[in-house]
Structure formats: structure tokens, C-alpha cells
Amino acid sequence: MNFVRESVTVGGKELTIETGKWAKQASGSVVVRMGDTMLLVTANGSKSPRVGMDFMPLTCEYQEKGYAAGQIPGNYFRREARPSEAEVLVCRLIDRPCRPLFPKGWRIDTQIIANVISFDKEHAGDVLAMVGASCALHISDLVWAGPIAGIRVGRVDGKFIAYPTYEERAKSDLDMIVACSKDAIVMVEGQMEEVPEPDIIDALFFGFEQAQPVIELQEKIRKAVGKDKREHIEPIADEDIFLKVEDLVAGKVAEALAVREKHSRSKALSEVKGEVVETLCSEGQSFADRHGEVSNAFAAVQKKIARTQTIHKKTRIDGRGPADIRAISCEVGVLPRAHGSALFTRGETQTLASATLGMKYDEQRIDTLMGEERKTFMLHYNFPPFCTGETKMMRGTSRREIGHGNLAQRSVAQTMPTHKDFPYTTRIVSEVLESNGSSSMASVCGGSLALMDAGVPVSGAVAGIAMGLMMDDKGYVVLSDILGDEDHIGDMDFKVTGTREGICALQMDIKLAGVEREVLETALSQAKEGRLHILDKMAEAIEGPRDELNANAPRIETMQVKPDKIRDIIGPGGKTIRAIQEQTGANVDIDDAGIVSISSSDGKSLSQAMALIKGLTMEAEVGEFYHGIVKRCVDFGAFVEILPGTDGLVHISEIAEERIKNVTDVLNEGDAVVVKCLKVDRDGEIRLSRKGALAEDPEEADINNFVS
């Protein structure tokens, strides 16, 4: 393969793709670069299709190697282990726009691997991995209807930015990844700070415009070095079988689809399917040896009837109208020992959410190419098999669970107080108990309710709704609160979360060749109506955060000390801080900036620990009065301990109003004395005055001025 390198400038950043030099035995191999961030992305397919496979076998991998940022992994083995959650999320970003573009009947084992080989801590690798995956597939011999481009869209000071750097993203009020083909937006994933719907539409189409030069760049590379595509014949359904099945069961299918309850509807459809298979495939019939084709034809008939009724009759599978939302029930405080809990039910989808408040040592520490990161807010989503009435092995968290949990987490996080204002580590767990429709959106609602039940001072409630779109050449319909079956047969599904003020997160997958702006505006407007309806239902259970934290939750107080006092709190080998914790029962943690976090479920314990730490870290202040103890008398004055371990000198001239010859005429070791701080020298020496304190009338002095 000839070496080719091409570049294009997007958003003021140069994007370069080269091929023909690295990993040449792969079906398709490219190196994508922006700044000093580089990714090697490969695409490969097996020599022959997998026999008996009834789905497209695509795997996507994204790997961040420590050497890319000049780091050695911080784990015990000092090498990269299983993918992190962040890497799994990028795998999903690659998979979602690429998978639909493979042809029907594609059963070739296909693998995309994206390796971050250089990282400059300015330009993210996720969108570059999407571009690299597209280009690697496009120039390979694998049959694929690309290319696509991944564009990250940010907005700073009202201006949209393509491929924003990490610094720009920190200032941005939205962070969206938009995947686009030449003709359409095909996928969206993003979070935003309660941004209104019209601004989201503008951001989407800005991303679409910025994607076009990247797509043209890939076409240019394909033209120069692209391989001939493999021969692939898409399976063609037998029209005679479809018509025969439709003629036999169309009416019965329509009746079965009208059943509202999920399992009853599934049973009714299964019975109709059994009848048609028995009729057409029994011995002696013309389709006796074609059970699979008859089953596929039944599925196609079912899809056609459901879509026709939904688009043109505006009657959905379960009988609802397009904008109707299923019955919603919200309960809070359902778990007596949890810090916050909620049970959220919408139709046949139900989630149990719990909120747990922890201390600083509960933070999640994550080893990333940006260095060690600490996570103080987590939302974990679990989807056990019983929630759909199934039985299967439970072998750890799936990629789907990670993706759904991350969407819910990003949504609720927009309303969380800053860690400075609320110094807790917060964890939400969403247990999906039933599922028919979006359980991730139920997790958003349940998680938000649980936080408010715990007394977390969130800025507002967050609700989520799953929307759908069905379209044909005669019209379209936007669906609110879609069922699982509607998701499967629809042309677009998107999830929108937000507060009453605006959108917090958005996830969208589009199967159509193109969606006009008017359709997207209608869809987001209808989603807003649904979101506000759900927020009203949530407010019936709890209107806002409780006035106080749950009684079971720990209490945390923070105080700032000078960094040079940290050693006084910790003590030699941690002796002092351990003694404080053992004596009071409180947990004490201190960071390098001198922020001390003291936590305990007992108020008295908390106060004791704070008093001990204040005693260790207090410093003399000029003008303050102190109750002290005389520690030593010398010819020229007395040394008085005014704070634990802190002495100051009362000069003989400052002991009394009258002139005295000997210090011991007035003061002796062990005497309690009130003194005033006159001066603190640069070297830390403290000058005190008993005479100055005596001049004050204790009855009139502010009691806060005296420190004991």
C-alpha cells in the first residue's frame, strides 16, 4: 500500500490522517492526529462468515496506553488491565454510528481497535477514534456504507467551537459529540448546563457542517489507496412468503399489538406466530422446510402493521396517542437505612434508586492519561435479568450498563452542588426492577428523587424521557415515552434529560438518511412537554431537597489551615491524627492545600475533633486576647503558653501598670493569666502584654476576643 497523508483544518485545529506506514497487514489501518494526540486505528474482518449467526458480529475496542502520556500505570501490575469505564464509553461511541452502516446479512467477524499512542493533554482521543474507525473501514475491503465523522461541539461565550480542547471544554456550557454522514446526523451524545432546546438544534447543525470537510478528507484517502470491497449479496426476502403470512394473520397481529401489558402482548403475538408457522410449515405444505423464512416474514408483517397504525392512525402498540406518557408513580424514603431512596415507576418500567453519602476517603481514584483523577459523584446502573422476566448468567457490569449509568450520571450531575459547598462523596445506585421502555431515564428520575430525599442541596429535580420517531414517504410521528418494541421498529430513538430550565443530557441514534430541522424541533419540543409532565409527578412526591441531611448520613465540616500546619495535625508517622480519631470517633482527612474534612454521624464527636484541630493549628493574632499559662519566668519577662505548643513573651515592662523589679513579684510558673498579643515577628516570635489586657474592662470586652 502506498503511503498517504492528508490534512484538513476544522475549528482552527489541523486534523491529519495517514495510512500505508503503520500496521499494514490489517484490512484497514490509519493514524489520526490532532496536535500531539495520535491514534492508531485498525479494522479487520474474518475470511469467511460465521455460520448460524443471526446478528452482525462487530466488536469495537478503544485502548489508552500509559506510554502515550509518558506514564507508567499506577496499578499493582504496572500494565494496562481491563478497559476502564471511560474506555468502554468510547467503544460505544465507535460502535453506535458504525454498526448500522454494515449491509444486511453481514456475518463476517469484524473488529475495530483504536489505540491512543500519543496524548498531549489538550486534544481528546474519543472523537479522533470515531474518525479513525470510519477511515479504516472505508479504505478496507470490508463492505460498509460510510464514511462518517465524529465532531465534538462546545460553546464558549455563546460561540460554538469544533473539537474544543480540554481548556475550552472547561469553559463550555455544553459538550456534545455528533456523528455525521455526508447527508445526515446519525448519532448524538452530550451533556449540557440546562441549555434550551433551540440552542441544542443549532449545535447539532453546527456539528453537521463541521463534519463535511472530515468526510471529504476520508473520501480523498479512499480514492488514493482504498481496497476493492468484498463481494457481498444481501439476503432477499421471499415476497410470496411475506404476502401469504400477511394474508393469514394481519388482523390477528393488529389485535395482539393492541394488548397493553408487555408479557400478555408477547404471548398473544407468539400464539399467532405459532399458528402461521404450523399452517405454512407443517409436513406437506409448500414452505415445510422454510421455518426461518416464515418467522422472519411474520416479524416483517408485525413491524409493518405496527408502523402503519402508529404513523397514519396515530395509535401506538399499547393503544396510547403519540404524546401520551404512561402512568407514573413516585415514592421516596422507601429504604429505612439508606441515606436517601426512591421507587420510580412509569408504566412497566421501575427502578429502585438509593443515595449514599460518604467521606473523602470514599472518593473513586481513577488512573487516566491526564493523571490521577478523583471522582466524588457516581451513579451506578444495574440491569438484572429478572427485570425483563429472563434468566441468564450475571458476570459483572456489561457495557450497556456502563453506558446507561453514565448517561444518567451526567444528567443528575448538572444539578449537584460543588464539592467545596457540599464536601461529600455521593453515590447513587439504580436497581432496575422492571423494564419496558427506557430504564436509564427512569434511573435519572429515581436518582434525582433519592438525592432530594437524602437532603442533598441539588439546584433542582432532573427528569428524563425516551422519545421515538417513525417516518415514511407519507408522514411522520414523534412518540413520547417509547416502549421497547417501538424502539426496535422506529427510525430514531433519543433520550432527553433536564430540569424545568433546560436540557442536561442528550443521547440520539438516527437510522434515517436525513432528518430535517423542523422534525428535530418538533421532537425536542414534545420531549420538553413530556419532561415537564414527569417533573410535576415527581414534585408530588417531594418538591425539593429536605431541609436537613438524613439522620443516618454522616456530618462533614471543613476548615482551612495553613499548609505548614498540616504536619502538626498529622504528627510523626500519623500519630496525632490517629489519636484525634480514636479519642473522638470522628474521621479526619486533610489534603495538600490544607483543607481539613472532619466527618461523623455524632455531632458531639464532630465538635470535639474540630476543637482539637483548631487547638493544633491556631496562630496568635495581633490585637487578640488569650487565656494563657505561665510556663517559665526569666529576668526580663515571662513566657506564657497562649495556644497548645505556642508560647509568647510578656516583657517585664508589660506585666503590670506600675514598674516592678522582679517578674516573680507578680507572676509565677503555672499561673493563669490573660494577655493581649502585641506583635508577631517574621521569625514567629510573639510579644504579649498583661498590662494591655488589664487595661480592658472584661465586662465590656467582646467575649469572642478572648481565646482560651
Salt bridges, closest charged atoms under 4 A:
GLU6 OE1 - LYS220 NZ 3.38
GLU18 OE1 - ARG5 NH2 2.99
ASP36 OD1 - ARG33 NH2 2.82
GLU61 OE1 - ARG399 NH2 2.86
ASP95 OD2 - ARG99 NH2 2.85
ASP109 OD1 - ARG50 NH2 2.44
ASP120 OD2 - HIS123 ND1 2.81
ASP126 OD2 - ARG152 NH2 2.82
ASP141 OD2 - ARG230 NE 3.11
GLU167 OE2 - LYS171 NZ 3.90
GLU168 OE1 - LYS13 NZ 3.12
ASP173 OD2 - ARG155 NH2 2.68
ASP175 OD1 - ARG152 NE 2.80
ASP175 OD2 - ARG169 NH2 3.15
GLU189 OE1 - ARG96 NH1 2.57
GLU189 OE2 - ARG410 NH2 2.18
GLU197 OE2 - ARG531 NH1 3.26
ASP199 OD2 - ARG155 NH1 2.97
ASP202 OD1 - ARG517 NH2 2.42
GLU219 OE1 - HIS138 NE2 3.01
ASP238 OD2 - ARG290 NH2 2.89
GLU246 OE2 - LYS304 NZ 2.89
GLU275 OE1 - LYS252 NZ 2.95
GLU293 OE2 - ARG290 NE 2.84
ASP318 OD2 - ARG320 NE 2.86
GLU363 OE2 - LYS360 NZ 3.43
GLU363 OE1 - ARG374 NH1 3.63
GLU372 OE1 - ARG374 NE 3.64
ASP453 OD1 - ARG546 NH2 2.81
ASP472 OD2 - HIS312 NE2 2.65
ASP481 OD2 - ARG320 NH1 3.40
ASP481 OD1 - ARG326 NH2 2.88
ASP481 OD1 - ARG346 NE 2.87
ASP485 OD2 - ARG265 NE 3.58
GLU486 OE1 - ARG316 NH2 2.87
ASP491 OD2 - ARG307 NH2 2.94
ASP493 OD2 - LYS495 NZ 3.83
ASP509 OD1 - ARG96 NE 3.09
GLU521 OE2 - ARG517 NE 3.10
ASP536 OD1 - ARG500 NH2 2.78
ASP568 OD2 - LYS565 NZ 3.87
GLU619 OE1 - LYS562 NZ 2.80
GLU641 OE1 - LYS631 NZ 3.60
ASP681 OD1 - LYS679 NZ 3.66
